[in-house]
Amino acid sequence: MQKPWLKSYPKGISQTINPESYTSIVQLLEESVQKFKHNVAFSNMGSSITFEKLDELSRDFAAFLQHKAGLKKGDRIALQMPNLIQYPVALFGALRAGLVVVNTNPLYTTREMRHQFSDSGAKAIIILANFASNLQEIVSETKIETVIVTELGDLLGFPKNTIVNFVAKYVKKIVPNYNLPKSISFRKALSEGKKTQFSPIKMVGDDLAFLQYTGGTTGVSKGAMLTHRNMIANMLQISEWVKINLQEGSEAIITALPLYHIFSLTVNCLSFMRIGAENILVTNPKDIPGFINLLKKSRYTVFAGVNTLFNALMNNNNFTSLDFSKLKLGVAGGMALQKSVAERWMKLTKTPLVEGYGLTEASPVVCCNPMDGTDRVGTIGLPVPSTDIQFVDEDDQVVKPGEPGELCVKGPQVMKGYWQRPDETAKVMLGDWLKTGDIAVQDTDGFLKIVDRKKDMILVSGFNVYPNEVEDVVASHYKVAEVAAVGVPDEKSGEVVKIFVVKKSDVSSDEIMEHCRKNLVGYKVPKLIEFRSELPKTNVGKILRRALRDA
């Protein structure tokens, strides 16, 4: 197989990694604890824990799970909370006990919770008290026997923990009443675990580490089986890619995307933990004023996020006045990075916003732009080490070089399959190749460009129109804050392009149309424009085109 991307690899970056470097994520944690024990590992709401404290608390939690909850290697445990210090303690405690972590969005409805917990067969859950009333409604319909409830301030130290929990419950009243009589508090679980002896579990790379659910917006949500080897491989791939920019024990990354999301889990939590970095946890990134206030008080060197987050921040005047002198790197993933956003970020921070690409089934990172200044805005960069790619047509035949096709990926980060769904696994796997569902093209230097999601493609009179291209053009208009493009039925052409626009300042349909006509061939120009005050998004900020189409 020809690999044109290898000739474009940055100097000093290895083309391969060894996924057998660690037997498990636990070994990675223990190495980091030994190297960086006195460094801050995670901070949140003005409090922090060191690697040494993370080691201690996660051991206590693992001991509780083993000896008090009676959980065995391979049992599933759901984690349902936003970015709090409790998350990494629970995460590494569960992994140390040999459990499989089922990451769960705290904003799930009872229907979504019921499906995920029943499908995974979870036997235990740690849930934020704010969402416990939803669990109360469906827990009897699941196999969950151990319920651990945590509150926002539990690991903030006294007296802050007491104050935060009191304000949340009695002042802001964001903790609905719930009745889970057999539940135990997180702090009580830690206390009980401390009284017993943690028993280390022997693990191998092929053991499951996560059931990471995906596909909920496009059909029945499926659990991607990610092994310790998958996650270690991707962590090593990311570490190799960013090493020329970063220094061990000296970095701090803004973690605004939730740790239950695969991007934040692998990139922020695991990859930056390996180099002794501090994860600055943002509990509610949608509170832009509060977020900016946190940034004012923090020393950060890396900022990871999605296009909509960067856009929302830069649309706030207070953000533009921040000091970015310590910032080394901005990383964008999860959705397409718009050229206008990347250019504004560079102008404001004097730091490039590097776009990467991945998907849950690949743990998630597949490609990324180089960190050495050769970033090509509008592309997703080059495949990370030990990753092969190819492009296929509708019949799964490899297309000619330079032609667009469905991107397929092969590498040690590719999932084991979908949990208990061999039929769904068969739909996305061609032997060892994972079909991503994304239409992409590769230039002669090996750089990849995502043309669009296969299912999002708009067909106008037989011509393909890719929403990303239309959105990029509309977003470049200085009066547009956000935009989404979808296809809607049309008697003459089959489909036409419709755009949904959030204004930055007063703008008319005619102005946007004229702008589009100047930048797009006729069949790509939107025929319909709808103005909205906001666009529907997932909890990590990805615009839901499907919701707009369905509406």
Secondary structure, DSSP 8 states (H G I E B T S, - for coil): ---GGGGG--TT--S---TTS-SSHHHHHHHHHHHHTTSEEEEETTEEEEHHHHHHHHHHHHHIIIIIS---TT-EEEEE--S-THHHHHHHHHHHTT-EEEE--TT--HHHHHHHHHHHT--EEEEEGGGHHHHHHHGGGS---EEEEE-TTTTS-TTHHHHHHHIIIIIS--S-----TT-EEHHHHHHHHHTS--------TTSEEEEEEE-TTTSS-EEEEEEHHHHHHHHHHHHHHHTTT--TT--EEEE-S-TTSHHIIIIIIIIHHHTT-EEEE-S-TT-HHHHHHHHHH---SEEEE-HHHHHHHHTSHHHHTS--TT--EEEE-SS---HHHHHHHHHHHSS-EEEEEE-GGGSSEEEE--SSS---TTS-BEE-TT-EEEEE-TTS-B--TTS-EEEEEESTTS-SEETT-HHHHHHHEETTEEEEEEEEEE-TTS-EEEEEEGGG-EEETTEEE-HHHHHHHHHTSTTEEEEEEEEEEETTTEEEEEEEEEESS---HHHHHHHHHHHS-GGGS-SEEEE-S---B-TTS-B-HHHHHH-
